[in-house]
Amino acid sequence: MNDRPARIAVVRQSLPARPDVVFDEWTDAARLAEWMCPRPARCLSVQADPRAGGRLRFDIEEAGRTFQVSGTYLTLERPHRVAFTWSCSTWPDPTIQSIVTVTIEPDGDEASIMTIEHELLPPALVQQHARGWEVISTQLASRLRVAGQSR
């Protein structure tokens, strides 16, 4: 029996867009800025260099305070997988590097199933991040729904 606390948050979301469209949302700074931060938090700026070893950074404002999330892209397999490290300046140890892996599977011709796995999280932060990823994935679904209606 494993008594260690879980260190992974997992969220699955049905999205109204093809995998290539969803993949592009994860690798374009301007698109990420639209949906990445769980409301009412907001992205002040996003930097994304989508290549293995490229940097990723979010400057976020929430409840009057500003903080940073930073990482490095590990894997980019268009259109099915993106993985990157994730560190947050507000964590008790901001040098910890967790890993976010996003897998995107087709679901018919014009839809996808996205799974976000955030592993190696500090145990006390797993539930908070699971809730955050749920909100973020819903925000992405809404954005894609609106974009699909304008096509």
DSSP file (Angstrom, degrees, kcal/mol; ACC not computed):
  #  RESIDUE AA STRUCTURE BP1 BP2  ACC     N-H-->O    O-->H-N    N-H-->O    O-->H-N    TCO  KAPPA ALPHA  PHI   PSI    X-CA   Y-CA   Z-CA
    1    1 A M              0   0    0      0, 0.0     2,-0.6     0, 0.0     0, 0.0   0.000 360.0 360.0 360.0 138.3    0.0    0.0    0.0
    2    2 A N        +     0   0    0      1,-0.1     0, 0.0     2,-0.1     0, 0.0  -0.849 360.0 177.3 -99.1 117.1    1.3    3.5   -0.9
    3    3 A D        +     0   0    0     -2,-0.6    -1,-0.1     2,-0.1     3,-0.1   0.413  45.1 113.7 -97.6   0.5    0.9    6.0    1.9
    4    4 A R  S    S-     0   0    0      1,-0.1     3,-0.1     3,-0.0    -2,-0.1  -0.500  75.6-107.2 -72.3 140.9    2.5    8.9    0.0
    5    5 A P        -     0   0    0      0, 0.0    -1,-0.1     0, 0.0    -2,-0.1  -0.341  41.0 -94.8 -66.3 148.7    0.2   11.8   -0.9
    6    6 A A        -     0   0    0      1,-0.1   120,-0.2   117,-0.1     3,-0.0  -0.338  34.0-172.2 -61.7 142.1   -0.9   12.1   -4.5
    7    7 A R        +     0   0    0     -3,-0.1   114,-2.2   119,-0.1   113,-0.6  -0.001  56.6  83.5-125.0  27.3    1.3   14.5   -6.5
    8    8 A I  E     -A  119   0A   0    111,-0.2     2,-0.4   112,-0.2   111,-0.2  -0.995  53.6-161.2-136.7 138.5   -0.7   14.6   -9.7
    9    9 A A  E     -A  118   0A   0    109,-2.4   109,-3.1    -2,-0.4     2,-0.4  -0.967  15.4-168.9-113.4 133.3   -3.8   16.5  -10.9
   10   10 A V  E     +A  117   0A   0     -2,-0.4     2,-0.4   107,-0.2   107,-0.2  -0.987   8.7 175.1-128.8 131.7   -5.7   15.1  -13.9
   11   11 A V  E     -A  116   0A   0    105,-2.3   105,-3.1    -2,-0.4     2,-0.4  -1.000  10.2-164.1-135.1 135.2   -8.4   16.9  -15.9
   12   12 A R  E     +A  115   0A   0     -2,-0.4     2,-0.4   103,-0.2   103,-0.2  -0.956  12.7 179.1-117.7 141.0  -10.2   15.6  -19.0
   13   13 A Q  E     -A  114   0A   0    101,-2.6   101,-3.0    -2,-0.4     2,-0.4  -0.995  26.6-134.2-144.4 132.7  -12.2   18.0  -21.2
   14   14 A S  E     -A  113   0A   0     -2,-0.4    99,-0.2    99,-0.2   127,-0.0  -0.726  30.3-163.5 -80.5 133.7  -14.2   17.6  -24.4
   15   15 A L  E     -A  112   0A   0     97,-3.1    97,-2.4    -2,-0.4     2,-1.3  -0.955  24.8-131.8-125.6 141.1  -13.4   20.4  -26.8
   16   16 A P  S    S+     0   0    0      0, 0.0     2,-0.3     0, 0.0    95,-0.2  -0.297  80.8  74.0 -86.9  53.2  -15.2   21.6  -29.9
   17   17 A A  S    S-     0   0    0     -2,-1.3    -2,-0.2    95,-0.1    93,-0.1  -0.988  85.4 -94.4-158.2 155.3  -12.2   21.7  -32.2
   18   18 A R    >>  -     0   0    0     -2,-0.3     4,-2.0    92,-0.2     3,-0.6  -0.281  44.3-105.5 -66.9 157.7   -9.8   19.4  -34.0
   19   19 A P  H 3> S+     0   0    0      0, 0.0     4,-2.9     0, 0.0     5,-0.2   0.852 119.2  56.4 -54.8 -37.9   -6.5   18.4  -32.3
   20   20 A D  H 3> S+     0   0    0      1,-0.2     4,-1.9     2,-0.2     5,-0.1   0.881 107.9  48.2 -65.0 -35.6   -4.4   20.7  -34.5
   21   21 A V  H <> S+     0   0    0     -3,-0.6     4,-1.3     2,-0.2    -1,-0.2   0.918 113.4  47.0 -68.0 -43.6   -6.5   23.7  -33.4
   22   22 A V  H  X S+     0   0    0     -4,-2.0     4,-1.2     1,-0.2     3,-0.4   0.923 110.0  53.4 -64.4 -44.6   -6.2   22.7  -29.7
   23   23 A F  H >X S+     0   0    0     -4,-2.9     3,-0.8     1,-0.2     4,-0.6   0.918 106.0  53.4 -55.4 -45.5   -2.5   22.2  -30.0
   24   24 A D  H >X S+     0   0    0     -4,-1.9     4,-0.8     1,-0.3     3,-0.8   0.824 101.5  59.6 -62.8 -31.2   -2.0   25.6  -31.5
   25   25 A E  H 3< S+     0   0    0     -4,-1.3     3,-0.3    -3,-0.4    -1,-0.3   0.848 105.8  49.6 -62.6 -33.5   -3.9   27.1  -28.5
   26   26 A W  H << S+     0   0    0     -4,-1.2    -1,-0.2    -3,-0.8    -2,-0.2   0.571 115.4  41.7 -82.1 -10.3   -1.2   25.6  -26.2
   27   27 A T  H << S+     0   0    0     -3,-0.8     2,-0.5    -4,-0.6    -1,-0.2   0.401  94.1  83.3-120.9   2.2    1.8   27.0  -28.2
   28   28 A D     X  -     0   0    0     -4,-0.8     4,-2.8    -3,-0.3     5,-0.2  -0.941  63.3-150.4-113.2 120.7    0.8   30.5  -29.2
   29   29 A A  H  > S+     0   0    0     -2,-0.5     4,-2.1    19,-0.3    -1,-0.1   0.887  96.3  50.1 -58.0 -44.1    1.4   33.3  -26.5
   30   30 A A  H  > S+     0   0    0      1,-0.2     4,-0.6     2,-0.2    -1,-0.2   0.895 113.7  45.7 -64.3 -39.2   -1.5   35.5  -27.6
   31   31 A R  H >> S+     0   0    0      1,-0.2     3,-1.2     2,-0.2     4,-0.8   0.923 110.2  53.4 -69.2 -43.5   -3.9   32.6  -27.6
   32   32 A L  H >X S+     0   0    0     -4,-2.8     4,-2.6     1,-0.3     3,-0.9   0.887 102.0  59.9 -56.9 -39.3   -2.7   31.3  -24.2
   33   33 A A  H 3< S+     0   0    0     -4,-2.1    10,-0.5     1,-0.2    -1,-0.3   0.752  98.9  60.1 -62.0 -24.1   -3.2   34.8  -22.7
   34   34 A E  H << S+     0   0    0     -3,-1.2    -1,-0.2    -4,-0.6    -2,-0.2   0.798 126.7   3.7 -75.2 -29.4   -6.9   34.5  -23.6
   35   35 A W  H << S+     0   0    0     -3,-0.9   105,-0.2    -4,-0.8    -2,-0.2   0.512  99.3  94.5-136.5  -7.5   -7.8   31.5  -21.5
   36   36 A M  S  < S+     0   0    0     -4,-2.6    -3,-0.1    -5,-0.2   100,-0.1   0.853  72.0  69.2 -69.5 -38.1   -4.8   30.2  -19.4
   37   37 A C  S    S-     0   0    0     -5,-0.3     2,-0.4    -4,-0.2     6,-0.1  -0.665  88.8-116.3 -87.0 131.7   -5.4   31.9  -16.1
   38   38 A P    >   -     0   0    0      0, 0.0     3,-1.9     0, 0.0    -2,-0.1  -0.508  56.3 -80.4 -67.9 119.7   -8.4   30.7  -14.0
   39   39 A R  T 3  S+     0   0    0     -2,-0.4     3,-0.1     1,-0.3    23,-0.1  -0.281 117.4  35.6 -56.7 139.8  -10.8   33.6  -13.7
   40   40 A P  T 3  S+     0   0    0      0, 0.0    -1,-0.3     0, 0.0    23,-0.1  -0.981 109.5  78.9 -89.3   2.4  -10.8   36.0  -12.0
   41   41 A A    <   -     0   0    0     -3,-1.9     2,-0.3    21,-0.1    21,-0.2  -0.280  68.7-159.7 -61.5 157.1   -7.0   35.8  -12.3
   42   42 A R  E     -E   61   0B   0     19,-2.2    19,-2.6    -3,-0.1     2,-0.5  -0.998  20.4-114.9-143.7 148.6   -5.7   37.2  -15.5
   43   43 A C  E     -E   60   0B   0    -10,-0.5    17,-0.3    -2,-0.3     3,-0.1  -0.699  20.7-173.3 -79.7 123.1   -2.5   36.9  -17.6
   44   44 A L  E    S-     0   0B   0     15,-3.5     2,-0.3    -2,-0.5    16,-0.2   0.836  74.9  -9.2 -81.3 -37.5   -0.7   40.2  -17.7
   45   45 A S  E     -E   59   0B   0     14,-1.3    14,-2.6    -3,-0.1     2,-0.4  -0.983  60.4-157.0-157.5 153.7    1.8   38.8  -20.2
   46   46 A V  E     -E   58   0B   0     -2,-0.3     2,-0.4    12,-0.2    12,-0.2  -0.999   3.0-168.6-134.1 134.4    2.7   35.5  -21.8
   47   47 A Q  E     +E   57   0B   0     10,-2.6    10,-2.6    -2,-0.4     2,-0.4  -0.993  13.1 174.3-120.8 130.5    6.0   34.4  -23.3
   48   48 A A  E     +E   56   0B   0     -2,-0.4   -19,-0.3     8,-0.2     8,-0.2  -0.980  20.2 178.7-141.1 126.2    6.1   31.2  -25.3
   49   49 A D        -     0   0    0      6,-2.1     2,-2.1    -2,-0.4    24,-0.3  -0.783  24.5-155.6-121.3  82.4    9.0   29.7  -27.3
   50   50 A P        +     0   0    0      0, 0.0     2,-0.3     0, 0.0   -23,-0.1  -0.369  53.3  96.3 -74.2  79.5    7.3   26.5  -28.5
   51   51 A R  S >  S-     0   0    0     -2,-2.1     3,-3.3     4,-0.1    22,-0.3  -0.962  90.2 -75.8-152.0 154.4   10.3   24.2  -29.1
   52   52 A A  T 3  S+     0   0    0     -2,-0.3    22,-0.2     1,-0.3     3,-0.1  -0.360 126.3  16.2 -55.8 124.2   12.0   21.6  -27.0
   53   53 A G  T 3  S+     0   0    0     20,-3.0    -1,-0.3     1,-0.3    21,-0.1   0.280  97.0 134.1  91.4  -9.4   14.1   23.6  -24.5
   54   54 A G    <   -     0   0    0     -3,-3.3    19,-3.1    -5,-0.2    -1,-0.3  -0.395  56.2-112.2 -72.8 151.7   12.1   26.8  -25.3
   55   55 A R  E     - F   0  72B   0     17,-0.2    -6,-2.1    -3,-0.1     2,-0.4  -0.497  24.5-165.9 -88.6 154.2   10.9   28.9  -22.3
   56   56 A L  E     +EF  48  71B   0     15,-2.4    15,-2.6    -8,-0.2     2,-0.3  -0.998  12.6 172.7-136.8 133.2    7.4   29.5  -21.2
   57   57 A R  E     -EF  47  70B   0    -10,-2.6   -10,-2.6    -2,-0.4     2,-0.4  -0.988  15.1-168.2-149.5 136.9    6.3   32.3  -18.8
   58   58 A F  E     -EF  46  69B   0     11,-3.0    11,-2.3    -2,-0.3     2,-0.6  -0.991   8.7-158.4-122.2 126.0    3.1   33.7  -17.4
   59   59 A D  E     -EF  45  68B   0    -14,-2.6   -15,-3.5    -2,-0.4   -14,-1.3  -0.939  27.0-169.5 -99.8 121.2    2.9   37.0  -15.5
   60   60 A I  E     -EF  43  67B   0      7,-3.1     7,-2.4    -2,-0.6     2,-0.5  -0.885  20.5-157.8-122.5 141.4   -0.4   36.7  -13.6
   61   61 A E  E     +EF  42  66B   0    -19,-2.6   -19,-2.2    -2,-0.4     2,-0.3  -0.976  20.9 164.2-116.7 129.2   -2.5   39.1  -11.5
   62   62 A E  E >   - F   0  65B   0      3,-2.7     3,-1.9    -2,-0.5   -21,-0.1  -0.954  67.1 -14.9-147.3 125.1   -4.9   37.8   -9.0
   63   63 A A  T 3  S-     0   0    0     -2,-0.3     3,-0.1     1,-0.3   -22,-0.1   0.860 128.1 -50.1  52.8  41.4   -6.6   39.6   -6.1
   64   64 A G  T 3  S+     0   0    0      1,-0.2     2,-0.4     0, 0.0    -1,-0.3   0.464 117.8 102.6  82.2   0.7   -4.2   42.6   -6.4
   65   65 A R  E <   -F   62   0B   0     -3,-1.9    -3,-2.7     2,-0.0     2,-0.4  -0.903  57.9-144.4-119.0 150.9   -1.0   40.6   -6.3
   66   66 A T  E     +F   61   0B   0     -2,-0.4     2,-0.3    -5,-0.2    -5,-0.2  -0.898  25.0 161.8-112.6 138.6    1.3   39.6   -9.2
   67   67 A F  E     -F   60   0B   0     -7,-2.4    -7,-3.1    -2,-0.4     2,-0.4  -0.931  26.4-123.2-147.1 171.4    3.2   36.4   -9.5
   68   68 A Q  E     -F   59   0B   0     -2,-0.3    21,-2.8    -9,-0.2     2,-0.4  -0.924   9.0-165.7-124.2 143.8    5.0   34.3  -12.2
   69   69 A V  E     +FG  58  88B   0    -11,-2.3   -11,-3.0    -2,-0.4     2,-0.3  -0.996  24.1 176.1-118.8 131.9    4.7   30.8  -13.5
   70   70 A S  E     +FG  57  87B   0     17,-2.4    17,-2.3    -2,-0.4     2,-0.3  -0.939   7.2 144.9-136.4 158.6    7.6   29.7  -15.6
   71   71 A G  E     -F   56   0B   0    -15,-2.6   -15,-2.4    -2,-0.3     2,-0.4  -0.965  37.6-107.2-170.2-175.2    8.8   26.6  -17.4
   72   72 A T  E     -F   55   0B   0     -2,-0.3    13,-2.3   -17,-0.2   -17,-0.2  -0.998  34.5-113.7-132.8 132.5   10.5   24.9  -20.3
   73   73 A Y  E     +B   84   0A   0    -19,-3.1   -20,-3.0    -2,-0.4    11,-0.3  -0.489  33.8 175.4 -65.2 132.3    8.9   23.0  -23.1
   74   74 A L  E     +     0   0A   0      9,-3.3     2,-0.4     1,-0.4    10,-0.2   0.788  63.4  14.8-103.0 -44.7    9.9   19.4  -23.0
   75   75 A T  E     +B   83   0A   0      8,-1.7     8,-2.4   -24,-0.1     2,-0.4  -0.999  50.7 179.3-140.0 134.4    7.9   17.8  -25.8
   76   76 A L  E     +B   82   0A   0     -2,-0.4     2,-0.5     6,-0.2     6,-0.2  -0.904  10.2 165.7-134.8 108.1    5.9   19.1  -28.7
   77   77 A E  E >>  -B   81   0A   0      4,-3.1     3,-2.3    -2,-0.4     4,-1.7  -0.776  43.5-115.9-122.8  83.1    4.3   16.4  -30.9
   78   78 A R  T 34 S+     0   0    0     -2,-0.5   -58,-0.1     1,-0.3    -2,-0.1  -0.398  86.5   3.6 -64.9 131.8    1.9   18.3  -33.1
   79   79 A P  T 34 S+     0   0    0      0, 0.0    -1,-0.3     0, 0.0   -56,-0.2  -0.873 131.9  42.4-106.5  22.8   -1.1   17.8  -32.9
   80   80 A H  T <4 S+     0   0    0     -3,-2.3    24,-2.3     1,-0.2     2,-0.3   0.632 104.5  30.5-110.6 -13.5   -1.3   15.3  -30.0
   81   81 A R  E  <  +BC  77 103A   0     -4,-1.7    -4,-3.1    22,-0.2     2,-0.4  -0.974  40.4 173.5-156.9 136.1    1.0   16.2  -27.1
   82   82 A V  E     +BC  76 102A   0     20,-2.2    20,-3.5    -2,-0.3     2,-0.4  -0.996  13.0 179.1-134.9 133.2    2.6   19.2  -25.4
   83   83 A A  E     +BC  75 101A   0     -8,-2.4    -9,-3.3    -2,-0.4    -8,-1.7  -0.998   7.0 161.0-136.2 142.5    4.7   18.8  -22.2
   84   84 A F  E     -BC  73 100A   0     16,-2.3    16,-3.1    -2,-0.4   -11,-0.2  -0.988  38.4-104.5-153.4 156.6    6.5   21.5  -20.2
   85   85 A T  E     - C   0  99A   0    -13,-2.3     2,-0.3    -2,-0.3    14,-0.2  -0.439  33.0-156.3 -78.2 162.1    7.9   22.1  -16.7
   86   86 A W  E     + C   0  98A   0     12,-2.1    12,-2.6   -15,-0.2     2,-0.4  -0.956  17.7 167.9-147.9 119.4    5.9   24.4  -14.3
   87   87 A S  E     -G   70   0B   0    -17,-2.3   -17,-2.4    -2,-0.3     2,-0.4  -0.981  17.9-152.4-130.4 144.9    7.2   26.4  -11.4
   88   88 A C  E >   -G   69   0B   0     -2,-0.4     3,-1.5     8,-0.3   -19,-0.2  -0.966  16.1-141.8-124.9 133.8    5.3   29.1   -9.5
   89   89 A S  T 3  S+     0   0    0    -21,-2.8   -20,-0.1    -2,-0.4    -1,-0.1   0.656 101.6  57.1 -66.4 -15.4    6.8   32.0   -7.6
   90   90 A T  T 3  S+     0   0    0    -22,-0.3    -1,-0.3     3,-0.1   -21,-0.1   0.523  80.7 109.5 -93.8  -6.1    4.2   31.7   -4.8
   91   91 A W  S <  S-     0   0    0     -3,-1.5     4,-0.0     1,-0.1    -4,-0.0  -0.330  84.0-113.7 -66.5 151.7    5.0   28.1   -3.9
   92   92 A P  S    S+     0   0    0      0, 0.0    -1,-0.1     0, 0.0    -3,-0.0   0.868 118.4  27.2 -52.8 -36.9    6.7   27.4   -0.6
   93   93 A D  S >  S-     0   0    0      1,-0.1     3,-1.8    -5,-0.1    -5,-0.2  -0.856  75.4-173.4-124.1  95.4    9.7   26.3   -2.7
   94   94 A P  T 3  S+     0   0    0      0, 0.0    -1,-0.1     0, 0.0    -4,-0.1   0.506  78.1  70.1 -70.9  -1.5    9.5   28.1   -6.0
   95   95 A T  T 3  S+     0   0    0     -8,-0.1     2,-0.1    -6,-0.1    -6,-0.1   0.585  71.4 111.4 -89.1  -9.6   12.4   26.1   -7.4
   96   96 A I    <   -     0   0    0     -3,-1.8     2,-0.6    -8,-0.2    -8,-0.3  -0.419  58.6-150.6 -62.7 134.9   10.3   22.9   -7.6
   97   97 A Q        -     0   0    0    -10,-0.1   -10,-0.2    -2,-0.1     2,-0.2  -0.929  15.6-177.4-112.3 110.4    9.7   21.9  -11.2
   98   98 A S  E     -C   86   0A   0    -12,-2.6   -12,-2.1    -2,-0.6     2,-0.4  -0.443  22.6-123.0 -90.9 175.4    6.5   20.1  -11.8
   99   99 A I  E     -CD  85 119A   0     20,-2.5    20,-2.9   -14,-0.2     2,-0.5  -0.985  15.1-161.9-129.7 129.3    5.5   18.7  -15.2
  100  100 A V  E     -CD  84 118A   0    -16,-3.1   -16,-2.3    -2,-0.4     2,-0.5  -0.939   9.8-173.7-107.2 125.8    2.3   19.5  -17.2
  101  101 A T  E     -CD  83 117A   0     16,-2.6    16,-2.6    -2,-0.5     2,-0.5  -0.985   3.7-167.1-121.8 124.4    1.5   17.1  -20.0
  102  102 A V  E     -CD  82 116A   0    -20,-3.5   -20,-2.2    -2,-0.5     2,-0.4  -0.948   4.0-171.6-111.7 120.9   -1.4   17.8  -22.4
  103  103 A T  E     -CD  81 115A   0     12,-2.6    12,-2.6    -2,-0.5     2,-0.5  -0.920   3.9-162.9-112.4 142.3   -2.6   15.0  -24.6
  104  104 A I  E     - D   0 114A   0    -24,-2.3    10,-0.2    -2,-0.4    -2,-0.0  -0.980   7.3-176.1-129.6 118.7   -5.1   15.7  -27.4
  105  105 A E  E     - D   0 113A   0      8,-2.7     8,-2.6    -2,-0.5     2,-0.0  -0.906  30.9-108.8-115.5 142.0   -7.1   12.9  -29.0
  106  106 A P  E     - D   0 112A   0      0, 0.0     6,-0.3     0, 0.0     2,-0.2  -0.380  25.3-169.7 -65.8 147.9   -9.6   13.3  -31.9
  107  107 A D        -     0   0    0      4,-2.6     3,-0.3     1,-0.4     2,-0.2  -0.690  65.3 -44.6-136.9  79.5  -13.2   12.8  -31.0
  108  108 A G  S    S-     0   0    0     -2,-0.2    -1,-0.4     1,-0.2     3,-0.2  -0.499  96.6 -50.3  84.2-163.9  -15.0   12.7  -34.4
  109  109 A D  S    S+     0   0    0      1,-0.2    -1,-0.2    -2,-0.2   -91,-0.1   0.827 134.4  23.5 -79.7 -33.0  -14.1   15.1  -37.2
  110  110 A E  S    S+     0   0    0     -3,-0.3     2,-0.3   -93,-0.1    -1,-0.2   0.038 111.4  66.9-127.2  26.6  -14.4   18.4  -35.4
  111  111 A A        -     0   0    0     -3,-0.2    -4,-2.6   -95,-0.2     2,-0.3  -0.930  53.1-160.7-144.2 166.8  -13.8   17.7  -31.7
  112  112 A S  E     -AD  15 106A   0    -97,-2.4   -97,-3.1    -2,-0.3     2,-0.5  -0.954  18.8-133.8-143.3 159.2  -11.1   16.6  -29.3
  113  113 A I  E     -AD  14 105A   0     -8,-2.6    -8,-2.7    -2,-0.3     2,-0.5  -0.991  27.6-163.1-113.1 121.5  -10.6   15.1  -25.9
  114  114 A M  E     -AD  13 104A   0   -101,-3.0  -101,-2.6    -2,-0.5     2,-0.5  -0.896   5.4-167.2-107.5 133.3   -7.9   16.9  -24.0
  115  115 A T  E     -AD  12 103A   0    -12,-2.6   -12,-2.6    -2,-0.5     2,-0.5  -0.986   2.3-163.9-119.6 127.4   -6.3   15.4  -20.9
  116  116 A I  E     -AD  11 102A   0   -105,-3.1  -105,-2.3    -2,-0.5     2,-0.5  -0.955   5.9-174.9-109.7 122.1   -4.1   17.6  -18.7
  117  117 A E  E     -AD  10 101A   0    -16,-2.6   -16,-2.6    -2,-0.5     2,-0.7  -0.975   3.0-172.3-117.2 118.1   -1.8   15.7  -16.2
  118  118 A H  E     +AD   9 100A   0   -109,-3.1  -109,-2.4    -2,-0.5     3,-0.3  -0.919  18.8 178.2-112.3 107.0    0.1   17.9  -13.8
  119  119 A E  E     +AD   8  99A   0    -20,-2.9   -20,-2.5    -2,-0.7  -111,-0.2  -0.637  49.2  35.8-113.5 166.5    2.6   15.8  -11.9
  120  120 A L  S    S+     0   0    0   -113,-0.6    -1,-0.2   -22,-0.2  -112,-0.2   0.737  76.7 158.0  65.1  27.2    5.3   16.2   -9.3
  121  121 A L        -     0   0    0   -114,-2.2    -1,-0.2    -3,-0.3     5,-0.1  -0.444  56.6 -93.6 -72.8 150.6    3.2   18.9   -7.6
  122  122 A P    >   -     0   0    0      0, 0.0     3,-2.7     0, 0.0     4,-0.4  -0.530  42.7-122.1 -58.3 129.9    3.8   19.8   -3.9
  123  123 A P  G >  S+     0   0    0      0, 0.0     3,-1.1     0, 0.0     4,-0.4   0.805 109.4  57.9 -51.2 -36.2    1.2   17.5   -2.2
  124  124 A A  G 3  S+     0   0    0      1,-0.2     4,-0.3     2,-0.1  -117,-0.1   0.635 107.9  48.9 -69.8 -11.9   -0.5   20.5   -0.5
  125  125 A L  G <> S+     0   0    0     -3,-2.7     4,-2.2     2,-0.1    -1,-0.2   0.401  81.0  94.7-108.5   0.9   -1.2   22.1   -3.9
  126  126 A V  H <> S+     0   0    0     -3,-1.1     4,-2.5    -4,-0.4     5,-0.2   0.943  88.3  44.0 -61.5 -50.4   -2.6   19.1   -5.9
  127  127 A Q  H  > S+     0   0    0     -4,-0.4     4,-2.5     1,-0.2     5,-0.2   0.905 112.3  52.8 -63.9 -41.3   -6.3   20.0   -5.2
  128  128 A Q  H  > S+     0   0    0     -4,-0.3     4,-2.3     1,-0.2    -1,-0.2   0.918 112.9  44.5 -58.7 -43.9   -5.8   23.7   -5.9
  129  129 A H  H  X S+     0   0    0     -4,-2.2     4,-2.9     2,-0.2     5,-0.2   0.863 109.4  55.5 -72.0 -35.2   -4.2   22.9   -9.2
  130  130 A A  H  X S+     0   0    0     -4,-2.5     4,-1.9    -5,-0.2    -2,-0.2   0.941 111.3  45.0 -60.3 -45.8   -6.8   20.3  -10.1
  131  131 A R  H  X S+     0   0    0     -4,-2.5     4,-2.2     2,-0.2    -2,-0.2   0.918 113.0  51.4 -63.0 -42.9   -9.5   23.0   -9.6
  132  132 A G  H  X S+     0   0    0     -4,-2.3     4,-2.7     1,-0.2    -2,-0.2   0.919 109.7  48.3 -60.4 -45.0   -7.5   25.5  -11.6
  133  133 A W  H  X S+     0   0    0     -4,-2.9     4,-2.7     2,-0.2    -1,-0.2   0.847 108.6  55.3 -66.4 -33.3   -7.0   23.2  -14.5
  134  134 A E  H  X S+     0   0    0     -4,-1.9     4,-1.8    -5,-0.2    -1,-0.2   0.943 111.6  43.4 -61.9 -46.6  -10.8   22.4  -14.5
  135  135 A V  H  X S+     0   0    0     -4,-2.2     4,-2.4     1,-0.2    -2,-0.2   0.932 114.9  49.7 -63.4 -45.7  -11.5   26.1  -14.8
  136  136 A I  H  X S+     0   0    0     -4,-2.7     4,-2.3     1,-0.2    -2,-0.2   0.905 109.9  50.0 -61.7 -43.4   -8.9   26.6  -17.4
  137  137 A S  H  X S+     0   0    0     -4,-2.7     4,-2.2     1,-0.2    -1,-0.2   0.865 111.1  49.7 -66.6 -34.2  -10.0   23.7  -19.6
  138  138 A T  H  X S+     0   0    0     -4,-1.8     4,-2.3     2,-0.2    -1,-0.2   0.894 109.8  51.4 -68.3 -40.1  -13.6   25.1  -19.4
  139  139 A Q  H  X S+     0   0    0     -4,-2.4     4,-2.3     2,-0.2    -2,-0.2   0.894 110.0  49.6 -62.7 -39.6  -12.4   28.5  -20.4
  140  140 A L  H  X S+     0   0    0     -4,-2.3     4,-2.6     2,-0.2     5,-0.2   0.922 109.3  51.6 -64.7 -43.8  -10.5   26.9  -23.4
  141  141 A A  H  X S+     0   0    0     -4,-2.2     4,-2.2     1,-0.2    -2,-0.2   0.913 110.9  48.6 -59.2 -42.9  -13.7   25.1  -24.4
  142  142 A S  H  X S+     0   0    0     -4,-2.3     4,-2.4     2,-0.2    -1,-0.2   0.919 110.8  50.2 -63.2 -44.0  -15.7   28.3  -24.3
  143  143 A R  H  X S+     0   0    0     -4,-2.3     4,-2.5     1,-0.2    -2,-0.2   0.923 112.4  46.8 -60.7 -44.3  -13.1   30.1  -26.4
  144  144 A L  H  X S+     0   0    0     -4,-2.6     4,-2.5     2,-0.2    -1,-0.2   0.858 109.6  54.3 -68.4 -34.6  -13.1   27.4  -29.0
  145  145 A R  H  X S+     0   0    0     -4,-2.2     4,-1.6    -5,-0.2    -1,-0.2   0.938 111.5  44.6 -62.1 -47.2  -16.9   27.3  -29.1
  146  146 A V  H  X S+     0   0    0     -4,-2.4     4,-1.3     1,-0.2    -2,-0.2   0.917 113.6  50.3 -63.3 -44.2  -17.0   31.1  -29.8
  147  147 A A  H  < S+     0   0    0     -4,-2.5     4,-0.5     1,-0.2     3,-0.2   0.886 109.3  52.1 -62.6 -38.8  -14.2   30.8  -32.4
  148  148 A G  H >< S+     0   0    0     -4,-2.5     3,-0.6     1,-0.2    -1,-0.2   0.837 106.9  52.8 -66.3 -33.4  -16.1   27.9  -34.1
  149  149 A Q  H 3< S+     0   0    0     -4,-1.6    -1,-0.2     1,-0.2    -2,-0.2   0.768 105.9  54.2 -72.9 -25.6  -19.2   30.0  -34.3
  150  150 A S  T 3<        0   0    0     -4,-1.3    -1,-0.2    -3,-0.2    -2,-0.2   0.549 360.0 360.0 -87.4  -5.3  -17.3   32.8  -36.0
  151  151 A R    <         0   0    0     -3,-0.6    -1,-0.2    -4,-0.5    -2,-0.1   0.479 360.0 360.0 -81.0 360.0  -16.0   30.5  -38.8
